[in-house]
Amino acid sequence: MVMKKGLVVTGDAQFLEDESTKIFARKVADHYSARTNQTLEEREASPIIHLKKLNNWIKSVLIQLYARRGDAVVDLACGKGGDLIKWDKAKIGYYVGIDIAEGSIEDCRARYNGDADHHQRRKKFTFPARLICGDCYEVRLDKVLEEDAPFDVCSSQVTDSFDVGFALHYSWSTEARARRALANVSALLRPGGICIGTMPDANVIIKKLREAKGLVFGNSVYWIRFDEEFSEKKFKSSSPFGIKYKFHLEDAVDCPEWIVPFHVFKSLAEEYDLELVFVKNSHVFVDEYLKRPDFVELMRRLGALGDGNQGQSTLTPDEWEVAYLYLAFILRKRGQPEQKRVNSRRDKGKMQISKEDIMYVGSEI
Ligand SMILES: C[S@@+](CC[C@H](N)C(=O)[O-])C[C@H]1O[C@@H](n2cnc3c(N)ncnc32)[C@H](O)[C@@H]1O
């Protein structure tokens, strides 16, 4: 049991929220809703364009490593659908995207339908899809998606092609939300199913905080600020939730976020039958997977580190420092996969999604 500011949380069965949690969830939703789709020119002019491309490469590698043809995928905090093309390349069979930000879900719908400007030249996506607007860390998604589950892959990515924020860490404001997030992932996955995720690396953030003179640190493209309550820079292992900081990243994020001590994340995930397959800081990830020729070729095409020919431009040292703030992880749901796949759930998806098809869900579910 964890006590925080008068709020008693006994875990998953009793989901209690204080007002501030709701306000922060709304702040995050409003921040992402307000972010408009950029044109290709605006995107290329971004001060963190190479970082965005690097993050896209990391997500593509994860998807190529773990998604298989025909997989049913649930994308928690799907945003504007920045990963749709990656899923298409992996030839998945069904996609459900969920996000709290109405504006982002609407952009995701436009992108899926092929209405978003920079995707007009694209052919249609090959998989049917459903979109849901709701709070992934509050709503019982097993109930909402009862007829769609089980899924083969659950994705929760912090780093999208437009923003570089992240997703599961937004659940870490209270133990109840963190538990709901993991309970949702576990309930949606089939035995042997995979959860692909990226999120801020708490070890790096705390190390940088301790090295800083005050409570703020950063460089020309980002800053992180902790409140006075953390002036001693010490964090009790008995309260690993609700450690809030403000994250600002040029042309991307300006949101409250929460520290996720990875060892706590790992043991909480185990309680929900999710075993850690690996966790790697982005720097280590790049180092390791750039040893594979197919991923080097992918990096060349995405252009994060220059294209090896004329395109010499690459990440600035400041962008590379931001990459260090993130990690990638894979969890696997315990148990043996069934031999035969059930594909009926795809009937729930559409090849063209109308505004009316978007399902809005609240916490009463
Ligand atoms: C940095 S974006 C990542 C978007 C997408 N995963 C990608 O990589 O392209 C983070 C997303 O998390 C969503 N988000 C934050 N809190 C959420 C919550 N409680 N429930 C659902 N989505 C949430 C935001 O609305 C935003 O779209």
The ligand as a Tripos MOL2 file, in Angstrom:
@<TRIPOS>MOLECULE
LIG
   27    29     1     0     0
SMALL
NO_CHARGES

@<TRIPOS>ATOM
      1 C1          4.9360   11.4340  -27.5650 C.3       1 LIG1
      2 S1          3.3490   10.9650  -27.9640 S.3       1 LIG1
      3 C2          3.6220    9.4010  -28.6900 C.3       1 LIG1
      4 C3          2.6240    9.0570  -29.7540 C.3       1 LIG1
      5 C4          2.8260    7.7040  -30.4530 C.3       1 LIG1
      6 N1          2.9630    6.6220  -29.4960 N.3       1 LIG1
      7 C5          4.0160    7.7010  -31.3860 C.2       1 LIG1
      8 O1          5.0790    7.1940  -30.9680 O.co2     1 LIG1
      9 O2          3.8930    8.1870  -32.5120 O.co2     1 LIG1
     10 C6          2.6680   10.5210  -26.3970 C.3       1 LIG1
     11 C7          1.1900   10.2260  -26.4930 C.3       1 LIG1
     12 O3          0.7400    9.7450  -25.2270 O.3       1 LIG1
     13 C8         -0.6110   10.1190  -25.1270 C.3       1 LIG1
     14 N2         -1.0560    9.9410  -23.7480 N.ar      1 LIG1
     15 C9         -0.5660   10.5390  -22.6360 C.ar      1 LIG1
     16 N3         -1.2570   10.1380  -21.5550 N.ar      1 LIG1
     17 C10        -2.1900    9.2520  -22.0020 C.ar      1 LIG1
     18 C11        -3.2160    8.5000  -21.3430 C.ar      1 LIG1
     19 N4         -3.4040    8.6130  -20.0420 N.pl3     1 LIG1
     20 N5         -3.9950    7.6710  -22.0910 N.ar      1 LIG1
     21 C12        -3.8140    7.5880  -23.4340 C.ar      1 LIG1
     22 N6         -2.8750    8.2950  -24.1100 N.ar      1 LIG1
     23 C13        -2.0640    9.1080  -23.3930 C.ar      1 LIG1
     24 C14        -0.5870   11.5640  -25.5940 C.3       1 LIG1
     25 O4         -1.8610   12.0750  -25.9050 O.3       1 LIG1
     26 C15         0.3360   11.4530  -26.8110 C.3       1 LIG1
     27 O5         -0.3740   11.2440  -28.0030 O.3       1 LIG1
@<TRIPOS>BOND
     1     1     2 1
     2     2     3 1
     3     2    10 1
     4     3     4 1
     5     4     5 1
     6     5     6 1
     7     5     7 1
     8     7     8 2
     9     7     9 1
    10    10    11 1
    11    11    12 1
    12    11    26 1
    13    12    13 1
    14    13    14 1
    15    13    24 1
    16    14    15 ar
    17    14    23 ar
    18    15    16 ar
    19    16    17 ar
    20    17    18 ar
    21    17    23 ar
    22    18    19 1
    23    18    20 ar
    24    20    21 ar
    25    21    22 ar
    26    22    23 ar
    27    24    25 1
    28    24    26 1
    29    26    27 1
@<TRIPOS>SUBSTRUCTURE
     1 LIG1         1 GROUP 0 **** ****
